Amino acid sequence: MDSGRIPKHFLKFFSAHQRGDRKEKGSVFLLFLVSYLVMLFISMLSNMVYYARMEDKMLENVKRTSFAMLNQLKIDIDNRLEVVNDISNKIVFDKKVEMMLKGSYSLYSYRDIMDDMKAQPKYDFIYDYYIYDMGNDEIIGSTICLESEPFYRMIYSYQGMDYHAWKNTLSGYHFKTCLPGRQLNTYAGTQKKEVITFLQSIPVAAGGNVLGQAVILMDQSKIEEAMDKINWATEGFVYLLDKNKEVITAKKDAPELTADMKSGMASSADIISCHEGENEAVILYDVSEDTGWTYAIYMLKSVYLADINRDKLFTFLLMLACCLAGIVLSYTFAYHSYQPIREIRDMVAKKIDTEKSRPCRNEFDYIKSSIVNVLNDRNQLTSRIAEHLPTMRSDYLMKLLKGYGKPSDIDKETLKFMKVNMVSDDFIVIVAKIDVSSSFLEGDHEKEWALARFVVQNVGMEILSNRGVLYFVEIESDRMAIILNLLPDKEGDISRNDIKNEVMEFRSALSELCELNVVFGISDTHSRMIELRECYDEAGKALDYALLIGVQDSMLFNDLAVKHDYYYYPIEMEVQLTNKLRAGDDAGSREILNTLFEINFRSRETSLDAGRYFILDVYATILKVKNTMHSQNDKTYLYMDLAADPAVKNKSIDTIRKEILRMADDICSSVRKQYTGPGEKLIRNVEKYINANYCENGLGLSSIADYFGVTSPYLSGLFKKQRGKNITDFIAECRVKKAKELLVSTDITIAEISDQLGYANEMGITRVFKKLEGITPGVYREQNRF
C-alpha cells in the first residue's frame, strides 16, 4: 500500500500521535484494564454471595447426614428389640410356663419347656435366654435346669455383681427392662462376654405376684458393630439410652453424659449444645417411638464443623489467589488487547506523511477511519473472488466429500459465498470412472482427460438436471464425483431404480454419442450436507465393487451386502464387566459377555475387521482385570500379544466366546478364593484339624464339633455346602491316602495299618479302601509295590 491511497485526514492523525504518543497510547489501554477489573470484581462478588448461601446448605447437609445415620441405627436396634420382645412374649404368654411357675406341673414338665425353648429361632445378636422360677428358685434354659445359686456360680455371673444383688434384681417387677451393658463371666469364668440383659416379669400385669422372669442376653458386640460405623463416620461417640435416659451402651472412652445433658434431650429429634471443659460440643439425638430409647451422637463442635471450616479457609485462600491472579491477568489481557492497535498505528505511521495528518481522539478513531479504505477495496476484491469461485467451490465440495468439513463449515453464509444453492436436505453422490480404453481418448494426456471430464459434465447436466441441482467435482484425472441435491417436489417419488435407470441413460448417451465408456457407483439418499462423506464413501464402495465383479455400467450401494463397520461395546458395558469380574460374580460376567456376543454376531452383522477389534477390546478388558490381580499378588504381568492369542488365530466365534468365558470364570474363581468368609475359615481349620488327628480312634463329627464349639448339624451342613462332601468321607479319604503310602513304603501288615489309622479291626480299613479305590489293600500293595 503506497501513501497515495491513504486519505488526507489520516496524515494529521498520525502526526499528532508522533507528537503526543505517550499520552494517547494509554487512553485505550486504561479502558481495557478498567473493563477487565470491573468484570473480575463483579465475578468475585457474585461468588462470595453464592458461597454464603452454600455454607448454610452445607451445614444443613451435615445435620441431615448425621440424623440419617442415627435414624438408620434406630431402625436397626428397634428391629432387634422387636425380635427380643417377640421371644419374650412367646415365653411369657406360654400356658406351660405360667402353669409351671404356679406349681401346677410335675417336675418332668421342665423337659417340655426346655424343648420349646430349643425350638425357638436362632439370632446372631442373642447370646442366650432362660426363665427364672422364683417359687422354686431355679433357672430353666434350653439345655439346663439348675438352682439359681449354682447356676450363677458356674454358668452365668456378672462382673462386679454378687449372687444376692443378681437375685434381688430378678425378684423385682420388670416390664421390658434392659440393664446397662455388663461383662458376663460364663462357665465359671472361663469365657467372658459383654451382654445387655433384657428382663420381663411373669406375669406381665403389674401389681400382681411375680412368679418369675424371662431373661434374654443380647450380644453387646453385635449392637456396637452398628454403633462403631457411626463413630468412625462422624468421629464422635454414639450412646444408647433407655426410656429413663440411662446409658445402655456406649464406646468405652466416650465422655460421661451429665444430668443436664440428659435432661436437655426432649422426646423428638434435635441438636443441643454443651461444653466439655474449654471445648464446645454438640449432641444430636433421636428418640424411638416404639421403644422410647434415645440414640445420641456426641461430637466436638470443631469436628462437627471441620469440613465446613476447611472449605471456608480453602475458599478464602482460593478467592485471594484468584483475585491476585485476576489482577495480573487483567493487566496482561489489557496489554495484549492494546498491542494490535498500537502495532497497526505504528505500521500505518511508517507509510504516510505524518506532517499532514490531523489529530484524533484515540486509536479507535483511527480504526474507524481505516474501515473506509477497506470498503473502497471491497468491489475490487469481490470481482477477484468471482474469478476464482469455481475453483474455490470445487475445493470446498471436495473437502466435504473427503470428510474434512465440520458442521460449522456448512452454514448459510458459507454456502451463499460458495454459490451452493440447497433446494432440499436430500443428497445423492454418483462417482464416475472413465475407462482408459474409451475410443474418445486419443492418448493419455491431461488435455484428453480434461475434454472427457468436460463431456461428462455437460451430458450429465442435460440428463440429470431434472432430478435436482448438480455439482461436479474432479477427483482424479479419470474420476469425477457428481453431487445431486434432489428437488423438494421429487422427494418420496424417486426410487433407487429410477436413479439407476437415469444413470444408465446417462452412460448410454456417453457411450453411443461420444464413444466414452464410464462406470458409475451410486450412493443411497442421505440428509444434510455433513453426510456427504458417507454418500461419497458409499458411492466409492459401489464403484469399486462394480469394477471388482466386472460390472460395466453402474452399481447401487444398496445392492451390496453391507455389514456394520463398527462394533457394539459401550463404556458402560465395559465398566459393568470389570466390576463383575473384580467382585467374582461369574454369573453376572457371563451374562454381560453373552449379551455382547449376541448383539455383535447375532442381532446385527458386524464386519470381519470390526469383529476382530471387538474381540481384542474384550480381551483387553479381561487383561486389565487380571493384571490388577497379578499386581496385588506380585505376579508377572500378562501382555496383549499373549493374552489375545486366541483372537488372532483362525477360530470360530463360538470357540473364542468359550475361551473368553473360561478366562472370566478363572478370574472370578481366583477372586472368590482370595476373599473367604467366616464359614470358609472354619472349614479350613476343620480340615487342618482332621489332617493332624485322623489317626485317632474317636475322631468323628461330634468330637470335631465339640472341639470347635459348634453344633454337629451346623458343622455337617456347612462342610457339605463348602466342600460338597461329608466330614466322614473326608476323614476316610485322609486315612486311605495314608494307608496307600504305608502299603507301598512299608512291610507292616494290613491289621497294623488299620490300628495305626484308628480303625478297630482290619475289616474297617478294607471296607473303606475298597469303597474309595475299588480294590482291597492287599491287591493295591501287589500292584504298586514294585
Secondary structure by P-SEA (a helix, b strand, c coil): cccccccaaaaaaaaaaaacaaaaaaaaaaaaaaaaaaaaaaaaaaaaaaaaaaaaaaaaaaaaaaaaaaaaaaaaaaaaaaaaaaaaaaaaacaaaaaaaaccccccaaaaaaaaaaaccccccccbbbbbbccccbbbcccccccaaaaaacccccccccaaaaaaaaacccccccccbbbbbcccccbbbbbbbbbbcccccccccccccccccccccccaaaaaaaaaaacbbbbbbcccccccccccccccccaaaaaacccccbbbbbbcccccccccccccccccbbbbbbbcccccaaaaaaaaaaaaaaaaaaaaaaaaaaaaaaaaaaaaaaaaaaaaaaccccccccccccaaaaaaaaaaaaaaaaaaaaaaaaaaaaaaaaaaaaaaaacccccccccaaaaaaaccccccccbbbbbbbbbccccccccccaaaaaaaaaaaaaaaaaccccccbbbbbbccccbbbbbbbccccccccccaaaaaaaaaaaaaaaaacccbbbbbbbbcccccccaaaaaaaaaaaaaaaaaaacccccccccccccccccccccaaaaaaaaaaaaacaaaaaaaaaaaaaaaacccccccaaaaaaaaaaaaaaaaaaaaaaaaaacccccccccccccccccccaaaaaaaaaaaaaaaaaaaaaacccaaaaaaaaaaaaaaaccccccccaaaaaaaacccaaaaaaaaaaaccccaaaaaaaaaaaaaaaaaccccccaaaaaaaaccccaaaaaaaaaaaccccaaaaaaaccc
